[in-house]
Amino acid sequence: MITLRPMTDDDFARFWPIYHAVVAAQETYAFDPATTPDAARVQWLDAPLCTWVAEEDGVLLGSYYLKANAAGPGGHVCNCGYMVGEAARGRGVARLMCEHSQQVARERGFLAMQFNSVVATNEVAVALWQKLGFDVVGRLPRAYRHARHGFVDCLVMYKWLGGDVPA
């Protein structure tokens, strides 16, 4: 059974191979492939409001972070990032993490979730986010330099998490 729990300091060392493989592939994340483990730890674990891991039988399958997308008048919108290890893909880990992140976001007072840069060629992720209620609200032409496809578009995806719009 897959469980979700907050990431600990010790977990990051186990997550690093997943992070590094995803970033080095240059297919889904606009992170520098030369990012060091220390810099990645700050980016993924220390800077966000919270970071969670998906685990099964002691094996780390993936992780997500949740942070505010903006401050002040935009502080009700959060942002998340998700990474799943290659061996765990296709098993519903990303779906589980996204559903969980929406629950955590609501618990923390966020009313909306925005993904700022979903690589358009990442069709599996785009389809999943749409199934989970996210809308494509913007398209950034040639905003990502894909390792295999060259310049490709990125999508801005958004989901309202709250009920009625507050006054």
MDTraj code that builds the backbone (N, CA, C; nanometers):
import mdtraj as md
import numpy as np

residues = "MET ILE THR LEU ARG PRO MET THR ASP ASP ASP PHE ALA ARG PHE TRP PRO ILE TYR HIS ALA VAL VAL ALA ALA GLN GLU THR TYR ALA PHE ASP PRO ALA THR THR PRO ASP ALA ALA ARG VAL GLN TRP LEU ASP ALA PRO LEU CYS THR TRP VAL ALA GLU GLU ASP GLY VAL LEU LEU GLY SER TYR TYR LEU LYS ALA ASN ALA ALA GLY PRO GLY GLY HIS VAL CYS ASN CYS GLY TYR MET VAL GLY GLU ALA ALA ARG GLY ARG GLY VAL ALA ARG LEU MET CYS GLU HIS SER GLN GLN VAL ALA ARG GLU ARG GLY PHE LEU ALA MET GLN PHE ASN SER VAL VAL ALA THR ASN GLU VAL ALA VAL ALA LEU TRP GLN LYS LEU GLY PHE ASP VAL VAL GLY ARG LEU PRO ARG ALA TYR ARG HIS ALA ARG HIS GLY PHE VAL ASP CYS LEU VAL MET TYR LYS TRP LEU GLY GLY ASP VAL PRO ALA".split()
xyz = np.array([
    [0.0835, -0.1182, 0.0000],
    [0.0000, 0.0000, 0.0000],
    [0.0888, 0.1257, 0.0000],
    [0.0540, 0.2196, -0.0846],
    [0.1297, 0.3446, -0.0939],
    [0.0819, 0.4385, 0.0162],
    [0.1778, 0.4930, 0.0898],
    [0.1453, 0.5888, 0.1951],
    [0.2139, 0.7216, 0.1655],
    [0.1546, 0.8276, 0.2150],
    [0.2111, 0.9620, 0.2029],
    [0.2420, 1.0134, 0.3426],
    [0.3584, 1.0774, 0.3549],
    [0.3990, 1.1358, 0.4829],
    [0.4939, 1.2507, 0.4551],
    [0.5092, 1.3416, 0.5525],
    [0.6027, 1.4525, 0.5327],
    [0.7455, 1.4020, 0.5101],
    [0.8164, 1.4688, 0.4204],
    [0.9562, 1.4341, 0.3936],
    [1.0420, 1.4755, 0.5125],
    [1.1344, 1.3883, 0.5495],
    [1.2312, 1.4189, 0.6549],
    [1.3656, 1.4521, 0.5911],
    [1.4567, 1.5018, 0.6723],
    [1.5918, 1.5296, 0.6232],
    [1.6546, 1.4040, 0.5634],
    [1.6367, 1.2905, 0.6300],
    [1.6952, 1.1652, 0.5811],
    [1.6338, 1.1195, 0.4491],
    [1.5066, 1.1527, 0.4272],
    [1.4401, 1.1126, 0.3030],
    [1.5021, 1.1781, 0.1808],
    [1.5545, 1.3004, 0.1967],
    [1.6021, 1.3700, 0.0775],
    [1.7135, 1.2930, 0.0081],
    [1.8012, 1.2299, 0.0830],
    [1.9091, 1.1509, 0.0212],
    [1.8510, 1.0378, -0.0636],
    [1.7403, 0.9801, -0.0203],
    [1.6760, 0.8731, -0.0984],
    [1.5994, 0.9296, -0.2178],
    [1.5533, 1.0540, -0.2053],
    [1.4812, 1.1186, -0.3146],
    [1.5750, 1.1733, -0.4214],
    [1.6969, 1.2078, -0.3838],
    [1.7914, 1.2708, -0.4759],
    [1.8040, 1.1963, -0.6093],
    [1.8168, 1.0628, -0.6139],
    [1.8278, 0.9966, -0.7449],
    [1.7063, 1.0212, -0.8345],
    [1.5877, 1.0284, -0.7763],
    [1.4675, 1.0580, -0.8551],
    [1.4763, 1.2005, -0.9085],
    [1.5033, 1.2942, -0.8204],
    [1.5153, 1.4351, -0.8590],
    [1.6178, 1.4500, -0.9713],
    [1.7358, 1.3944, -0.9488],
    [1.8443, 1.4100, -1.0458],
    [1.8069, 1.3509, -1.1820],
    [1.7457, 1.2326, -1.1831],
    [1.7071, 1.1693, -1.3099],
    [1.6032, 1.2529, -1.3842],
    [1.5041, 1.3030, -1.3130],
    [1.3998, 1.3842, -1.3762],
    [1.4587, 1.5128, -1.4332],
    [1.5399, 1.5799, -1.3554],
    [1.5970, 1.7076, -1.3998],
    [1.6976, 1.6867, -1.5129],
    [1.7802, 1.5837, -1.5020],
    [1.8816, 1.5570, -1.6050],
    [1.8188, 1.5217, -1.7394],
    [1.6999, 1.4619, -1.7380],
    [1.6328, 1.4249, -1.8633],
    [1.5918, 1.5475, -1.9446],
    [1.5734, 1.6605, -1.8813],
    [1.5342, 1.7857, -1.9470],
    [1.4096, 1.7685, -2.0342],
    [1.3092, 1.7008, -1.9752],
    [1.1834, 1.6783, -2.0459],
    [1.0627, 1.7375, -1.9740],
    [1.0751, 1.7648, -1.8430],
    [0.9572, 1.8083, -1.7680],
    [0.9818, 1.9231, -1.6710],
    [1.1014, 1.9433, -1.6242],
    [1.1291, 2.0472, -1.5243],
    [1.2322, 2.1460, -1.5766],
    [1.2068, 2.2741, -1.5525],
    [1.3004, 2.3793, -1.5926],
    [1.3974, 2.4078, -1.4783],
    [1.4591, 2.3017, -1.4286],
    [1.5630, 2.3126, -1.3264],
    [1.6965, 2.2834, -1.3935],
    [1.8011, 2.3433, -1.3443],
    [1.9349, 2.3254, -1.3999],
    [1.9820, 2.1819, -1.3777],
    [2.0180, 2.1093, -1.4844],
    [2.0664, 1.9718, -1.4687],
    [2.1935, 1.9620, -1.3845],
    [2.2642, 2.0729, -1.3686],
    [2.3864, 2.0728, -1.2871],
    [2.3578, 2.1052, -1.1398],
    [2.2302, 2.1112, -1.1022],
    [2.1946, 2.1400, -0.9633],
    [2.2599, 2.0385, -0.8706],
    [2.3226, 2.0873, -0.7660],
    [2.3878, 1.9992, -0.6683],
    [2.2837, 1.9440, -0.5711],
    [2.3162, 1.8349, -0.5030],
    [2.2224, 1.7836, -0.4021],
    [2.1867, 1.8877, -0.2959],
    [2.2833, 1.9680, -0.2532],
    [2.2546, 2.0697, -0.1514],
    [2.1579, 2.1758, -0.2032],
    [2.1793, 2.2213, -0.3258],
    [2.0901, 2.3216, -0.3844],
    [1.9510, 2.2627, -0.4088],
    [1.9467, 2.1380, -0.4533],
    [1.8182, 2.0717, -0.4765],
    [1.7411, 2.0556, -0.3459],
    [1.8127, 2.0256, -0.2397],
    [1.7496, 2.0095, -0.1089],
    [1.6832, 2.1402, -0.0648],
    [1.7514, 2.2516, -0.0837],
    [1.6937, 2.3815, -0.0495],
    [1.5693, 2.4058, -0.1346],
    [1.5809, 2.3797, -0.2637],
    [1.4727, 2.4048, -0.3582],
    [1.3508, 2.3167, -0.3293],
    [1.3724, 2.1892, -0.3004],
    [1.2621, 2.0933, -0.2899],
    [1.2114, 2.0755, -0.1467],
    [1.3011, 2.0813, -0.0491],
    [1.2622, 2.0510, 0.0890],
    [1.2563, 2.1739, 0.1790],
    [1.3544, 2.2616, 0.1700],
    [1.3637, 2.3724, 0.2653],
    [1.2760, 2.4925, 0.2295],
    [1.2713, 2.5312, 0.1026],
    [1.1997, 2.6528, 0.0625],
    [1.0468, 2.6383, 0.0641],
    [0.9902, 2.5253, 0.0220],
    [0.8435, 2.5136, 0.0219],
    [0.7838, 2.5147, 0.1631],
    [0.6518, 2.5344, 0.1698],
    [0.5819, 2.5270, 0.2980],
    [0.5857, 2.3853, 0.3539],
    [0.5705, 2.2880, 0.2649],
    [0.5770, 2.1485, 0.3082],
    [0.6144, 2.0607, 0.1894],
    [0.6731, 1.9472, 0.2205],
    [0.7141, 1.8503, 0.1191],
    [0.6760, 1.7122, 0.1705],
    [0.6191, 1.6315, 0.0838],
    [0.5704, 1.4986, 0.1198],
    [0.6385, 1.3932, 0.0331],
    [0.6427, 1.2706, 0.0823],
    [0.6928, 1.1582, 0.0041],
    [0.5835, 1.0535, -0.0094],
    [0.5878, 0.9825, -0.1211],
    [0.5048, 0.8641, -0.1431],
    [0.5972, 0.7447, -0.1258],
    [0.5530, 0.6499, -0.0463],
    [0.6395, 0.5384, -0.0091],
    [0.5575, 0.4094, -0.0071],
    [0.6240, 0.3010, -0.0422],
    [0.5607, 0.1691, -0.0344],
    [0.6642, 0.0688, 0.0134],
    [0.6346, 0.0011, 0.1224],
    [0.7258, -0.0988, 0.1799],
    [0.8670, -0.0432, 0.1969],
    [0.8768, 0.0808, 0.2417],
    [1.0063, 0.1424, 0.2666],
    [1.0763, 0.1965, 0.1437],
    [1.0156, 0.1808, 0.0260],
    [1.0740, 0.2306, -0.0991],
    [1.0104, 0.3651, -0.1323],
    [1.0927, 0.4664, -0.1512],
    [1.0442, 0.5991, -0.1857],
    [1.0087, 0.6010, -0.3343],
    [0.8829, 0.6304, -0.3649],
    [0.8334, 0.6274, -0.5027],
    [0.8318, 0.7643, -0.5690],
    [0.8146, 0.8676, -0.4890],
    [0.8048, 1.0022, -0.5435],
    [0.7870, 1.1026, -0.4323],
    [0.7714, 1.2287, -0.4721],
    [0.7576, 1.3363, -0.3741],
    [0.6858, 1.4541, -0.4385],
    [0.6267, 1.5358, -0.3514],
    [0.5735, 1.6635, -0.3982],
    [0.6006, 1.7706, -0.2944],
    [0.6058, 1.8963, -0.3439],
    [0.6153, 2.0107, -0.2534],
    [0.4933, 2.0988, -0.2743],
    [0.4630, 2.1794, -0.1732],
    [0.3550, 2.2764, -0.1796],
    [0.4093, 2.4083, -0.1272],
    [0.3833, 2.5148, -0.2002],
    [0.4278, 2.6481, -0.1584],
    [0.3289, 2.7511, -0.2100],
    [0.3362, 2.8698, -0.1548],
    [0.2543, 2.9796, -0.2057],
    [0.3030, 3.0155, -0.3456],
    [0.2099, 3.0434, -0.4351],
    [0.2478, 3.0837, -0.5701],
    [0.2834, 3.2320, -0.5743],
    [0.2235, 3.3080, -0.4853],
    [0.2485, 3.4522, -0.4771],
    [0.2216, 3.4959, -0.3334],
    [0.2366, 3.6242, -0.3082],
    [0.2132, 3.6782, -0.1741],
    [0.1019, 3.7822, -0.1803],
    [0.0676, 3.8355, -0.0666],
    [-0.0308, 3.9434, -0.0604],
    [-0.1618, 3.9052, -0.1258],
    [-0.2104, 3.9875, -0.2194],
    [-0.3398, 3.9619, -0.2816],
    [-0.3453, 3.8311, -0.3609],
    [-0.2300, 3.7739, -0.3923],
    [-0.2257, 3.6454, -0.4627],
    [-0.1924, 3.5296, -0.3711],
    [-0.1861, 3.5558, -0.2411],
    [-0.1428, 3.4552, -0.1457],
    [-0.2395, 3.3407, -0.1231],
    [-0.3579, 3.3473, -0.1819],
    [-0.4543, 3.2379, -0.1682],
    [-0.4319, 3.1276, -0.2724],
    [-0.3365, 3.1491, -0.3629],
    [-0.3064, 3.0516, -0.4680],
    [-0.1753, 2.9818, -0.4341],
    [-0.1768, 2.8497, -0.4380],
    [-0.0541, 2.7745, -0.4115],
    [-0.0013, 2.7131, -0.5404],
    [0.1172, 2.6588, -0.5299],
    [0.1859, 2.5925, -0.6399],
    [0.2437, 2.4628, -0.5860],
    [0.2428, 2.3606, -0.6680],
    [0.3014, 2.2320, -0.6292],
    [0.3897, 2.1809, -0.7417],
    [0.4841, 2.0955, -0.7049],
    [0.5655, 2.0230, -0.8014],
    [0.5675, 1.8775, -0.7596],
    [0.5634, 1.7883, -0.8570],
    [0.5560, 1.6446, -0.8308],
    [0.6641, 1.5724, -0.9107],
    [0.7282, 1.4764, -0.8490],
    [0.8223, 1.3891, -0.9190],
    [0.7973, 1.2458, -0.8753],
    [0.7952, 1.1564, -0.9737],
    [0.7768, 1.0135, -0.9485],
    [0.8942, 0.9405, -1.0116],
    [0.9513, 0.8468, -0.9386],
    [1.0604, 0.7663, -0.9918],
    [1.0136, 0.6830, -1.1095],
    [1.1037, 0.6589, -1.2023],
    [1.0664, 0.5878, -1.3245],
    [1.0033, 0.4521, -1.2966],
    [1.0549, 0.3783, -1.2006],
    [1.0029, 0.2446, -1.1702],
    [0.8606, 0.2487, -1.1149],
    [0.8178, 0.3630, -1.0635],
    [0.6847, 0.3743, -1.0031],
    [0.5824, 0.4398, -1.0954],
    [0.6215, 0.4799, -1.2137],
    [0.5289, 0.5489, -1.3037],
    [0.4206, 0.4538, -1.3540],
    [0.3030, 0.5099, -1.3755],
    [0.1908, 0.4302, -1.4237],
    [0.1166, 0.3563, -1.3136],
    [0.1500, 0.3833, -1.1885],
    [0.0878, 0.3135, -1.0756],
    [-0.0054, 0.4037, -0.9948],
    [-0.0318, 0.5231, -1.0431],
    [-0.1228, 0.6131, -0.9732],
    [-0.0583, 0.6976, -0.8658],
    [0.0744, 0.7000, -0.8620],
    [0.1445, 0.7760, -0.7580],
    [0.1220, 0.9261, -0.7764],
    [0.1341, 0.9752, -0.8985],
    [0.1140, 1.1187, -0.9228],
    [-0.0292, 1.1594, -0.8900],
    [-0.1252, 1.0776, -0.9280],
    [-0.2658, 1.1062, -0.8957],
    [-0.2842, 1.1150, -0.7443],
    [-0.2320, 1.0170, -0.6735],
    [-0.2435, 1.0140, -0.5275],
    [-0.1812, 1.1391, -0.4658],
    [-0.0621, 1.1760, -0.5128],
    [0.0051, 1.2939, -0.4583],
    [-0.0714, 1.4217, -0.4910],
    [-0.1251, 1.4322, -0.6120],
    [-0.1980, 1.5536, -0.6491],
    [-0.3265, 1.5661, -0.5676],
    [-0.3984, 1.4566, -0.5528],
    [-0.5203, 1.4611, -0.4718],
    [-0.4870, 1.4988, -0.3270],
    [-0.3812, 1.4403, -0.2753],
    [-0.3387, 1.4705, -0.1383],
    [-0.2971, 1.6168, -0.1258],
    [-0.2235, 1.6669, -0.2240],
    [-0.1764, 1.8059, -0.2173],
    [-0.2930, 1.9044, -0.2174],
    [-0.3997, 1.8711, -0.2870],
    [-0.5168, 1.9590, -0.2862],
    [-0.5809, 1.9630, -0.1473],
    [-0.5855, 1.8485, -0.0822],
    [-0.6386, 1.8417, 0.0544],
    [-0.5511, 1.9233, 0.1498],
    [-0.4194, 1.9053, 0.1393],
    [-0.3266, 1.9796, 0.2251],
    [-0.3391, 2.1296, 0.1978],
    [-0.3514, 2.1654, 0.0701],
    [-0.3650, 2.3073, 0.0345],
    [-0.4889, 2.3683, 0.1001],
    [-0.5995, 2.2983, 0.0918],
    [-0.7222, 2.3485, 0.1552],
    [-0.7040, 2.3626, 0.3060],
    [-0.6415, 2.2613, 0.3679],
    [-0.6177, 2.2659, 0.5129],
    [-0.5314, 2.3854, 0.5517],
    [-0.4436, 2.4275, 0.4612],
    [-0.3549, 2.5403, 0.4891],
    [-0.4146, 2.6735, 0.4448],
    [-0.5381, 2.6707, 0.4001],
    [-0.6085, 2.7942, 0.3682],
    [-0.5987, 2.8414, 0.2247],
    [-0.5390, 2.7628, 0.1368],
    [-0.5319, 2.8029, -0.0039],
    [-0.6665, 2.7784, -0.0714],
    [-0.6996, 2.8644, -0.1651],
    [-0.8264, 2.8545, -0.2361],
    [-0.8100, 2.8121, -0.3811],
    [-0.6872, 2.8090, -0.4292],
    [-0.6623, 2.7700, -0.5681],
    [-0.5221, 2.7115, -0.5789],
    [-0.5027, 2.6327, -0.6838],
    [-0.3720, 2.5732, -0.7116],
    [-0.3374, 2.6046, -0.8568],
    [-0.2134, 2.6448, -0.8793],
    [-0.1682, 2.6803, -1.0136],
    [-0.0377, 2.6095, -1.0437],
    [-0.0309, 2.5509, -1.1618],
    [0.0937, 2.4939, -1.2130],
    [0.1440, 2.5919, -1.3179],
    [0.2595, 2.6495, -1.2946],
    [0.3080, 2.7607, -1.3762],
    [0.3696, 2.7204, -1.5090],
    [0.4183, 2.5970, -1.5196],
    [0.4959, 2.5616, -1.6381],
    [0.4907, 2.4113, -1.6632],
    [0.3759, 2.3637, -1.7107],
    [0.3617, 2.2223, -1.7448],
    [0.4062, 2.2067, -1.8901],
    [0.5099, 2.1301, -1.9121],
    [0.5626, 2.1132, -2.0475],
    [0.4561, 2.0436, -2.1331],
    [0.4179, 2.1072, -2.2426],
    [0.3059, 2.0592, -2.3239],
    [0.3280, 1.9190, -2.3792],
    [0.4524, 1.8803, -2.4029],
    [0.4792, 1.7454, -2.4536],
    [0.4675, 1.6393, -2.3447],
    [0.4513, 1.6788, -2.2201],
    [0.4305, 1.5847, -2.1098],
    [0.2813, 1.5498, -2.1069],
    [0.2384, 1.4774, -2.2094],
    [0.0964, 1.4518, -2.2313],
    [0.0324, 1.3716, -2.1187],
    [0.1075, 1.2820, -2.0563],
    [0.0527, 1.2031, -1.9454],
    [0.0155, 1.2956, -1.8298],
    [0.1049, 1.3871, -1.7955],
    [0.0771, 1.4801, -1.6860],
    [-0.0371, 1.5744, -1.7219],
    [-0.0351, 1.6296, -1.8421],
    [-0.1414, 1.7216, -1.8834],
    [-0.2771, 1.6519, -1.8732],
    [-0.2861, 1.5293, -1.9233],
    [-0.4127, 1.4550, -1.9177],
    [-0.4548, 1.4272, -1.7736],
    [-0.3597, 1.3910, -1.6885],
    [-0.3925, 1.3641, -1.5484],
    [-0.4428, 1.4900, -1.4796],
    [-0.3709, 1.6002, -1.4973],
    [-0.4141, 1.7235, -1.4314],
    [-0.5536, 1.7631, -1.4795],
    [-0.5820, 1.7455, -1.6076],
    [-0.7157, 1.7780, -1.6585],
    [-0.8214, 1.6851, -1.5983],
    [-0.7905, 1.5567, -1.5857],
    [-0.8844, 1.4633, -1.5218],
    [-0.9128, 1.5038, -1.3781],
    [-0.8141, 1.5643, -1.3127],
    [-0.8300, 1.6060, -1.1738],
    [-0.8881, 1.7468, -1.1605],
    [-0.9356, 1.8026, -1.2725],
    [-1.0090, 1.9284, -1.2678],
    [-0.9308, 2.0546, -1.2981],
    [-0.8068, 2.0414, -1.3418],
    [-0.7270, 2.1593, -1.3759],
    [-0.7592, 2.2032, -1.5185],
    [-0.7672, 2.3337, -1.5368],
    [-0.7894, 2.3915, -1.6688],
    [-0.6604, 2.4520, -1.7208],
    [-0.6418, 2.4450, -1.8522],
    [-0.5318, 2.5171, -1.9159],
    [-0.5789, 2.6618, -1.9296],
    [-0.5090, 2.7529, -1.8624],
    [-0.5498, 2.8938, -1.8645],
    [-0.4503, 2.9817, -1.9400],
    [-0.3430, 2.9207, -1.9847],
    [-0.2442, 2.9961, -2.0605],
    [-0.1471, 2.9035, -2.1305],
    [-0.0893, 2.9550, -2.2364],
    [0.0090, 2.8788, -2.3138],
    [0.1280, 2.9703, -2.3396],
    [0.2464, 2.9229, -2.3052],
    [0.3689, 3.0000, -2.3230],
    [0.4455, 2.9406, -2.4416],
    [0.4433, 3.0074, -2.5555],
    [0.5067, 2.9515, -2.6750],
    [0.6580, 2.9339, -2.6585],
    [0.7053, 2.8174, -2.6948],
    [0.8491, 2.7854, -2.6975],
    [0.9190, 2.8229, -2.5659],
    [0.8534, 2.8002, -2.4540],
    [0.9074, 2.8408, -2.3238],
    [0.9984, 2.7359, -2.2606],
    [1.0104, 2.6197, -2.3239],
    [1.0915, 2.5120, -2.2651],
    [1.1793, 2.4510, -2.3741],
    [1.3055, 2.4337, -2.3426],
    [1.3989, 2.3721, -2.4374],
    [1.4093, 2.2231, -2.4026],
    [1.3301, 2.1433, -2.4693],
    [1.3196, 1.9991, -2.4457],
    [1.4420, 1.9286, -2.5038],
    [1.4929, 1.8308, -2.4321],
    [1.6140, 1.7600, -2.4758],
    [1.5961, 1.6902, -2.6104],
    [1.4755, 1.6415, -2.6400],
    [1.4534, 1.5684, -2.7656],
    [1.3747, 1.6468, -2.8699],
    [1.2869, 1.7357, -2.8253],
    [1.1962, 1.8034, -2.9179],
    [1.2320, 1.9491, -2.9456],
    [1.3381, 1.9977, -2.8854],
    [1.3725, 2.1383, -2.9034],
    [1.2770, 2.2279, -2.8262],
    [1.2501, 2.3460, -2.8796],
    [1.1627, 2.4407, -2.8101],
    [1.0175, 2.3937, -2.8176],
    [0.9551, 2.3798, -2.7009],
    [0.8148, 2.3387, -2.6930],
    [0.7404, 2.4349, -2.6006],
    [0.6090, 2.4331, -2.6107],
    [0.5258, 2.5211, -2.5295],
    [0.5135, 2.4695, -2.3862],
    [0.4837, 2.5612, -2.2970],
    [0.4481, 2.5272, -2.1589],
    [0.3058, 2.5756, -2.1336],
    [0.2367, 2.5039, -2.0479],
    [0.0995, 2.5373, -2.0135],
    [0.0922, 2.5887, -1.8703],
    [0.0074, 2.6873, -1.8500],
    [-0.0284, 2.7304, -1.7155],
    [-0.1615, 2.6622, -1.6854],
    [-0.1655, 2.5865, -1.5756],
    [-0.2867, 2.5120, -1.5400],
    [-0.3334, 2.5574, -1.4017],
    [-0.4656, 2.5604, -1.3843],
    [-0.5235, 2.6224, -1.2651],
    [-0.6477, 2.5462, -1.2214],
    [-0.6655, 2.5389, -1.0895],
    [-0.7872, 2.4790, -1.0336],
    [-0.8305, 2.5584, -0.9110],
    [-0.9564, 2.5972, -0.9085],
    [-1.0140, 2.6621, -0.7913],
    [-1.0446, 2.5530, -0.6897],
    [-0.9952, 2.5682, -0.5688],
    [-1.0132, 2.4682, -0.4636],
    [-1.1216, 2.5072, -0.3644],
    [-1.1521, 2.6357, -0.3583],
    [-1.2485, 2.6844, -0.2608],
    [-1.3905, 2.6642, -0.3094],
    [-1.4832, 2.6954, -0.2247],
    [-1.6238, 2.6909, -0.2623],
    [-1.6599, 2.8200, -0.3315],
    [-1.7464, 2.8951, -0.2675],
    [-1.7862, 3.0239, -0.3216],
    [-1.6687, 3.1207, -0.3173],
    [-1.6672, 3.2113, -0.4116],
    [-1.5624, 3.3129, -0.4154],
    [-1.5869, 3.4101, -0.3008],
    [-1.4858, 3.4292, -0.2138],
    [-1.5053, 3.5223, -0.1017],
    [-1.5180, 3.6664, -0.1492],
    [-1.5845, 3.7458, -0.0698],
    [-1.6056, 3.8872, -0.1050],
    [-1.4771, 3.9653, -0.0937],
])
top = md.Topology()
chain = top.add_chain()
for i, resn in enumerate(residues, 1):
    res = top.add_residue(resn, chain, resSeq=i)
    for name in ("N", "CA", "C"):
        top.add_atom(name, md.element.get_by_symbol(name[0]), res)
traj = md.Trajectory(xyz[None], top)
